[in-house]
Amino acid sequence: MARRRSPGFAADALLAATVSIILLTGEQKASALDFFALFDREQPRREAVETPTHIQKAPAKAAKVARRPAPKAAAPSAERVVKAESGAKRDLPLFGVVSISDQRISIYNHNGLVTRSPVSTGMEGHATPRGIFTIIGRERYHQSNIYSGAPMPFMQRITWSGIAMHVGVVPGHPASHGCVRLPADFAARLWGMTKIGERIVISPDDVSPTPFAHASLPGAKIYVASGPAMQAPVYGPPESGEDGASPVARLNPLQYAERLKGQAAADAAAASKALREASAAAKAAQDEAAAAARELAAAEYAEAAAQLKADDADEAYLSATAKAHALQEEASLGSMTDDASRRNRFADAMEAAVKARVAAATLKIDLAKTSIEARHRHETARSGMSASQAQLSKALAQLGGATASSEAAAKAEAAARRRLAPVSVLFSKKDQRVYVRQGLSPLFEAPIAVRDPDRPLGSHLFIATAADDDATSLKWSVLSMSGPLLDPAEALERIEMSDEIRARIGERLWTGGSMIVSDQSPSGETGAIGTDLTVKLR
């Protein structure tokens, strides 16, 4: 069957070939390929690969499985790796095992081995950490900011302390400064297959997954969906409605998360629209309030100016009136009757005084009207200012509410989007606690009990690899780390947790989910945000 390649495959292949040439130019550049400073959450490209020729058979009894050390095998040639991949079909999720002793990485899915390749791990003094890790970051085109811009394409980070898988020289023995070096062509293919959140186990010796089933494994909860409303979670397969009606829609946790995400996205879009409208309304109210303030200031100025002019007119009228009265009083004394010229001057002065008084009276009346109009304008402007301020306060309150709603909707959308990621669980005997994460973020933690705490549990990774035939339960595989031959089934049986914890895990558990049972606490690589639950071997 011809292999279907994604649009970015040719560019990745060219990049891989170029890097192979560059890496051969100097060992200093090669050693530089072990340090990383950038982080990229870019969603990976997907490549389809065909079904493997040899699929690992499940043992007859999967409930009790004792880990057996796998025989050492020589690292396959590049020709054999390409042949294996060309005959495999891609099924999610994937998980990988890096064997330090074999200097080899093997990639598995629920069908078994998908592909493998030689690698180079940390040299003496720079040992690659052993344990259970997760791909927590990816960057396709990365250059070191420590070693002269050394190229580190197809980097897939597994710790924040600088350990990653990436293109590098693979001489057939440990040669890196702690990272897992990959051949360039394999690194490009692996980049197209994996994604953030998938598990990587680094083991002293080769370990391989075994199909596993046990009653102590948490079960996925199935949600009942009735129209747009999604009710409480329940167990069981789809059921028919009353009187033989259409079956009730039932959703696994991933389907339920997808519905939540769709509803949350719609709510966030509506809240964002309401926020934009409230912001526009607040802006309009602010503009109106500013205009009202300017009008009030202009009205106040106009009223003051009109009043000043009215006061001046009053004084002019009083002065003209006083002058006219003085002339009349002088005329009544008869002091100007004897001289004709003086009588004429007096008559002219009297006429001018009367006209001045009339003009002053007219101006006084006009300015009194202007003052009244200015006062009315001022009162109107003040009333408008009060109304606009009230409207602005209302608009700002609505804007505050819309902002809070938008922020809450954005958080709800982010939480719903995070539910799409695989859930990660760690049962720690040392801490007597269970830790649960999703989307590289803490979800919750709670106390548990471990029977016979003085006996070791070992470290076991359980992965929900596929949905079972009923589409409501899960198929599991288990990887037990090298060490004493400890039974993963027995380790699982010794974990005692409340029904509430089991139910909370089941509400988010679906394919890709993983569960670690270990004697250890979460390693120091497990931080607040952007990291997964990891365990290092002591």
C-alpha positions in Angstrom: 0.0 0.0 0.0 1.5 3.3 -1.0 2.4 5.6 1.8 0.4 8.8 2.0 2.6 11.8 2.8 1.6 15.1 4.2 2.3 18.4 2.4 5.2 19.2 4.7 6.9 15.9 4.1 9.1 17.0 1.2 10.3 20.1 3.1 11.1 18.0 6.2 13.0 15.4 4.1 15.1 18.1 2.5 15.8 19.6 5.9 16.7 16.2 7.3 19.2 15.6 4.5 20.7 19.1 4.9 21.1 18.5 8.6 22.8 15.2 8.0 25.5 16.9 5.9 25.9 19.7 8.5 26.3 17.2 11.4 29.2 15.5 9.7 31.2 18.7 9.6 32.4 18.7 13.2 31.9 17.0 16.6 31.6 20.3 18.3 28.5 21.1 16.5 27.2 17.6 17.2 27.7 18.0 21.0 25.8 21.2 20.8 22.7 19.4 19.8 21.8 18.7 23.4 20.7 22.1 24.7 17.4 23.9 24.2 16.0 27.2 25.1 12.8 27.6 23.1 9.4 26.0 23.3 6.7 25.7 20.6 3.2 24.4 21.0 2.8 24.0 17.3 0.4 21.2 16.5 2.3 18.4 14.7 1.8 17.2 11.2 0.3 13.8 10.9 1.8 11.0 8.8 0.0 7.7 8.0 2.0 4.6 8.3 0.9 1.1 7.5 0.1 -1.9 9.8 3.2 -3.7 11.0 4.0 -7.1 9.6 4.5 -8.5 13.0 2.0 -7.6 15.7 2.7 -8.4 19.3 0.3 -11.1 20.5 -1.5 -10.6 23.8 -0.8 -13.2 26.5 -3.7 -15.6 27.4 -3.9 -14.1 30.9 -3.6 -10.3 31.0 -4.8 -9.6 34.5 -1.6 -10.9 36.0 1.5 -9.9 34.1 5.0 -10.2 35.3 7.6 -8.1 33.4 10.3 -10.1 31.8 13.5 -8.5 30.6 13.5 -8.4 26.8 16.4 -10.0 25.0 18.9 -7.5 23.7 18.8 -7.1 19.9 21.1 -5.3 17.5 19.8 -1.9 16.4 18.0 -2.3 13.1 19.5 -0.7 10.0 18.0 2.3 8.4 16.8 0.0 5.5 15.0 -2.2 8.0 13.4 0.8 9.7 12.1 2.3 6.5 10.7 -1.1 5.4 8.9 -1.5 8.8 7.4 1.9 8.6 6.3 1.6 5.0 4.2 -1.4 6.0 2.5 0.1 9.1 -0.8 2.0 9.7 -0.9 5.0 12.1 -3.2 4.6 15.1 -3.4 7.0 18.0 -2.1 7.2 20.6 1.6 6.5 20.3 4.2 6.0 23.0 7.9 5.4 22.8 10.6 3.4 24.7 14.2 4.4 24.6 16.5 1.5 25.6 19.9 2.8 27.0 21.6 -0.6 26.7 20.4 -1.2 23.2 20.8 2.4 22.1 17.4 2.1 20.4 14.0 3.8 20.4 10.8 1.8 19.7 7.5 3.4 19.0 4.3 1.5 19.8 0.5 1.8 19.5 -2.2 -0.6 20.7 -1.4 -3.0 17.8 2.2 -3.3 19.0 5.5 -2.1 17.4 5.1 0.7 14.8 8.7 1.6 14.1 12.2 1.7 15.7 15.5 3.3 15.2 19.0 3.5 16.6 19.7 6.4 18.9 22.6 7.9 20.9 22.0 8.7 24.5 24.1 10.5 27.1 27.8 9.7 27.5 29.5 9.0 30.8 29.1 12.1 33.0 26.1 13.3 31.1 23.7 10.3 31.5 20.3 10.5 30.0 17.8 10.4 32.9 15.8 7.2 33.2 12.1 7.2 33.9 8.7 7.9 32.5 8.4 11.2 30.6 6.1 13.0 28.2 6.6 15.1 25.1 6.0 18.6 26.4 7.2 20.8 23.6 8.2 20.6 20.0 10.1 22.9 17.6 10.7 21.9 14.0 13.4 24.5 13.2 15.4 25.2 16.3 19.0 26.6 16.6 21.0 26.5 19.8 21.5 29.8 21.5 24.4 28.3 23.5 26.5 26.6 20.8 27.0 29.0 17.9 23.5 28.5 16.5 24.0 24.8 16.0 21.0 23.3 14.2 18.6 21.1 16.2 15.7 20.4 13.9 12.7 18.2 14.9 13.3 18.9 18.6 10.8 17.2 20.9 11.3 18.2 24.5 10.7 15.8 27.3 12.0 17.8 30.3 12.5 21.5 31.0 16.0 20.8 32.3 17.2 20.4 28.7 16.5 16.8 27.7 14.9 16.2 24.4 14.9 14.0 21.3 16.4 15.7 18.2 18.5 15.2 15.1 22.1 14.4 15.9 25.1 12.2 15.2 24.3 8.6 16.1 27.7 6.8 16.2 26.3 3.5 17.7 27.2 4.3 21.3 26.3 6.9 24.0 27.8 10.2 22.8 25.3 13.0 23.7 25.3 15.4 26.6 22.0 13.8 27.9 19.6 14.2 25.0 18.4 11.4 22.8 19.9 11.9 19.4 18.0 10.6 16.4 19.1 10.0 12.8 17.9 12.8 10.6 15.5 10.8 8.4 13.9 9.1 11.4 13.6 12.3 13.3 11.7 13.9 10.4 9.3 10.9 10.2 8.9 10.7 14.0 8.0 14.4 14.0 5.1 13.7 11.7 3.8 10.9 13.9 4.0 12.2 17.5 2.2 15.0 19.3 2.5 16.8 22.6 1.2 14.7 25.5 2.4 11.3 24.3 4.5 9.3 26.7 8.2 8.5 26.3 9.9 5.9 28.6 13.7 5.9 29.0 14.8 2.6 30.4 18.2 1.1 31.2 17.1 -2.0 29.3 14.6 -2.7 26.6 11.0 -3.0 27.9 7.9 -3.6 25.7 4.2 -3.0 26.3 1.9 -5.8 27.2 -1.9 -5.8 26.7 -3.5 -5.5 30.2 -7.0 -5.8 31.6 -7.9 -5.5 35.3 -11.0 -4.7 37.3 -9.0 -2.1 39.3 -8.4 0.1 36.3 -10.6 3.2 36.3 -13.4 3.1 33.8 -14.4 5.8 31.4 -17.7 7.5 32.2 -20.3 7.8 29.4 -22.4 10.9 29.3 -26.0 11.0 28.4 -26.8 13.8 25.9 -30.4 14.9 25.5 -30.6 17.5 22.8 -28.2 20.4 23.5 -28.2 19.6 27.3 -25.7 17.0 28.5 -26.7 15.3 31.7 -24.8 13.6 34.4 -22.3 10.8 33.5 -23.4 7.2 33.6 -21.9 3.8 32.9 -23.0 1.4 30.2 -23.8 1.1 26.5 -26.4 3.1 24.6 -30.0 2.5 25.6 -33.2 2.8 23.7 -35.6 5.5 24.6 -39.1 5.0 26.0 -41.5 2.9 23.9 -38.8 1.8 21.5 -37.9 5.4 20.6 -34.6 6.4 19.1 -31.5 5.4 21.2 -30.4 7.9 23.8 -27.2 9.6 22.6 -24.3 8.7 24.8 -20.9 10.3 24.7 -17.5 9.1 25.7 -15.4 11.6 27.7 -13.6 12.9 24.5 -16.9 13.4 22.6 -18.3 15.1 25.7 -15.3 17.4 25.8 -15.7 18.2 22.2 -19.3 19.2 22.8 -18.2 21.3 25.8 -15.6 22.9 23.7 -18.1 23.7 21.0 -20.6 25.2 23.5 -17.8 27.1 25.3 -16.5 28.5 22.0 -20.0 29.7 21.1 -20.4 31.2 24.5 -17.0 32.9 24.2 -17.9 34.3 20.8 -21.2 35.6 22.1 -19.5 37.1 25.1 -16.9 38.7 22.9 -19.6 40.2 20.7 -21.4 41.6 23.8 -18.1 43.0 25.0 -17.5 44.7 21.6 -21.0 46.2 21.7 -20.6 47.3 25.3 -17.3 48.9 24.5 -18.8 50.7 21.6 -21.7 51.9 23.7 -19.3 53.0 26.5 -17.3 54.9 23.9 -20.4 56.6 22.5 -21.4 57.5 26.1 -18.0 58.9 26.8 -18.1 61.0 23.7 -21.6 62.3 24.6 -20.5 63.0 28.1 -17.5 64.9 26.8 -19.7 66.9 24.4 -22.1 67.7 27.3 -19.2 68.8 29.4 -18.0 71.1 26.6 -21.5 72.5 26.2 -21.8 73.1 29.9 -18.5 75.0 30.0 -19.6 77.1 27.0 -23.0 77.8 28.6 -21.4 78.8 31.9 -19.0 81.2 30.1 -21.9 82.6 28.0 -24.0 83.2 31.1 -21.1 84.9 32.9 -20.4 87.1 29.9 -24.1 88.0 29.5 -24.4 88.9 33.2 -21.3 91.1 33.0 -22.7 93.0 30.0 -26.0 93.3 31.8 -24.3 94.8 34.8 -22.5 97.2 32.6 -25.8 98.2 30.9 -27.3 98.8 34.3 -24.5 101.1 35.3 -24.7 103.0 32.0 -28.5 103.4 32.4 -28.1 104.7 35.9 -25.4 107.2 34.8 -27.5 108.4 31.9 -30.5 108.8 34.2 -28.5 110.7 36.8 -27.2 113.1 34.1 -30.6 113.7 32.7 -32.0 114.5 36.1 -29.1 116.9 36.8 -29.9 118.8 33.6 -33.6 119.0 34.5 -32.8 120.3 37.9 -30.5 123.0 36.5 -33.2 124.0 34.0 -35.7 124.4 36.8 -33.5 127.0 38.5 -33.7 129.2 35.4 -30.0 129.9 35.2 -29.9 129.3 31.5 -32.9 131.3 30.4 -31.1 134.6 29.9 -28.6 133.5 27.3 -29.9 132.1 24.1 -26.7 130.3 23.3 -26.6 128.7 26.7 -30.3 127.6 26.2 -29.4 126.0 23.0 -26.5 124.1 24.5 -28.7 123.0 27.4 -31.4 121.8 25.0 -28.8 119.8 23.1 -27.4 118.4 26.2 -30.8 117.5 27.5 -31.7 115.8 24.3 -28.5 113.8 24.3 -29.1 112.8 27.9 -32.6 111.6 27.1 -31.3 109.6 24.1 -28.5 108.1 26.2 -31.0 107.1 28.8 -33.3 105.5 26.3 -30.4 103.7 24.6 -29.1 102.5 28.0 -32.6 101.3 28.9 -33.0 99.4 25.6 -29.5 97.8 26.0 -30.4 96.9 29.6 -33.5 95.1 28.4 -31.7 93.3 25.6 -28.9 92.2 27.8 -31.3 91.1 30.4 -33.0 88.8 27.8 -29.5 87.5 26.7 -28.7 86.8 30.3 -31.9 84.9 30.8 -31.3 82.9 27.7 -27.7 82.2 28.8 -29.0 81.1 32.2 -31.5 78.8 30.5 -28.8 77.3 28.3 -26.6 76.8 31.3 -29.4 74.9 33.2 -30.1 72.8 30.1 -26.5 72.0 29.7 -26.2 71.0 33.3 -29.2 68.8 33.0 -27.7 67.2 29.9 -24.5 66.7 31.6 -26.2 64.9 34.5 -28.0 62.7 32.0 -24.9 61.9 30.0 -23.0 61.1 33.2 -25.7 58.7 34.3 -25.7 57.1 30.8 -21.9 56.8 31.0 -22.0 55.2 34.4 -24.6 52.7 33.1 -22.5 52.0 30.0 -19.3 51.5 32.0 -21.1 49.2 34.4 -22.3 47.2 31.4 -18.8 47.2 30.0 -17.5 45.9 33.3 -20.0 43.1 33.3 -19.3 42.2 29.7 -15.6 42.2 30.4 -16.1 39.8 33.3 -18.4 37.6 31.2 -15.9 37.6 28.4 -13.0 36.6 30.7 -15.1 33.9 32.3 -16.1 32.6 28.9 -12.5 32.6 27.7 -11.4 30.6 30.8 -14.3 28.2 30.3 -13.3 27.7 26.6 -9.6 27.1 27.7 -10.8 24.6 30.3 -13.0 22.9 27.7 -10.1 22.8 25.2 -7.8 21.3 27.9 -10.3 18.5 28.4 -9.5 17.3 24.9 -6.0 16.4 26.0 -5.2 13.0 27.5 -5.5 12.7 31.2 -2.4 11.8 33.2 -2.5 10.1 36.6 0.3 9.2 39.1 -0.3 7.1 42.2 2.7 7.7 44.5 3.4 5.2 47.3 6.0 7.6 48.8 3.5 10.5 49.1 0.4 8.3 49.6 -1.3 10.6 47.1 -2.8 10.6 43.6 -1.9 13.4 41.2 -4.0 14.1 38.2 -3.2 16.4 35.2 -4.7 17.2 31.9 -3.3 19.3 29.1 0.1 19.7 31.0 -1.8 21.5 33.8 -2.7 20.3 37.3 -6.3 19.1 37.7 -6.4 17.8 41.2 -4.6 15.7 43.8 -5.9 13.7 46.7 -4.8 11.3 49.5 -4.8 7.5 48.8 -3.7 4.4 50.7 -1.3 1.7 49.6 -1.6 -1.7 51.2 1.6 -3.2 52.5 3.5 0.1 52.2 6.8 -1.5 53.2 6.8 -3.6 50.1 7.8 -2.0 46.8 5.4 -1.4 44.0 7.9 -0.8 41.2 7.1 1.7 38.5 4.5 0.8 35.9 3.0 2.9 33.1 -0.6 2.0 32.1 -1.8 3.5 28.8 -5.3 3.6 27.4 -4.4 2.7 23.9 -7.8 2.3 22.1 -11.5 2.1 22.6 -12.9 -1.4 23.0 -15.4 -2.9 20.7 -18.4 -1.6 22.7 -17.0 2.0 22.2 -17.6 2.7 25.9 -14.6 1.0 27.5 -10.9 1.1 26.9 -8.1 -1.2 25.9 -4.9 -0.9 28.0 -1.2 -1.7 27.7 1.3 -1.7 30.5 5.0 -1.0 30.6 6.9 -2.0 33.7 10.3 -0.4 34.3 13.4 -2.6 34.8 14.2 -3.6 38.3 12.8 -6.3 40.6 10.2 -8.5 38.9 7.1 -6.8 40.3 3.6 -7.6 39.0 1.7 -4.6 37.7 -1.6 -6.2 38.5 -0.6 -6.7 42.1 0.7 -3.1 42.2 -2.6 -1.8 40.9 -4.6 -4.0 43.4 -2.7 -2.4 46.3 -3.9 1.1 45.5 -6.9 2.1 47.6 -8.8 5.2 46.5 -12.2 6.6 47.1 -15.1 6.2 44.7 -15.1 10.0 44.2 -11.4 10.0 43.0 -12.2 7.1 40.7 -15.2 8.9 39.3 -13.3 12.1 38.7 -10.6 10.3 36.8 -13.2 8.4 34.8 -15.0 11.6 33.7 -11.9 12.6 31.7 -10.3 9.3 30.9 -10.2 8.2 27.2 -7.6 7.0 24.7 -4.2 8.4 25.3 -4.8 8.7 29.0 -2.0 7.3 31.1 -1.6 6.1 34.7 1.6 5.6 36.6 1.8 3.4 39.7 5.2 4.0 41.4 7.1 4.0 44.7 8.4 7.4 43.8 7.0 11.0 44.1 6.6 13.1 41.0 10.1 14.1 39.8 11.5 17.6 40.0 10.6 17.9 36.3 7.0 18.2 37.2 6.3 21.9 37.6 3.2 24.0 37.8 2.2 24.6 34.1 3.6 23.1 30.9 4.9 19.9 32.4 3.4 16.4 32.9 3.6 13.9 35.7 7.0 12.3 35.4 8.9 9.7 37.5 12.7 9.2 37.4 14.3 5.9 38.3 16.6 6.0 41.3 
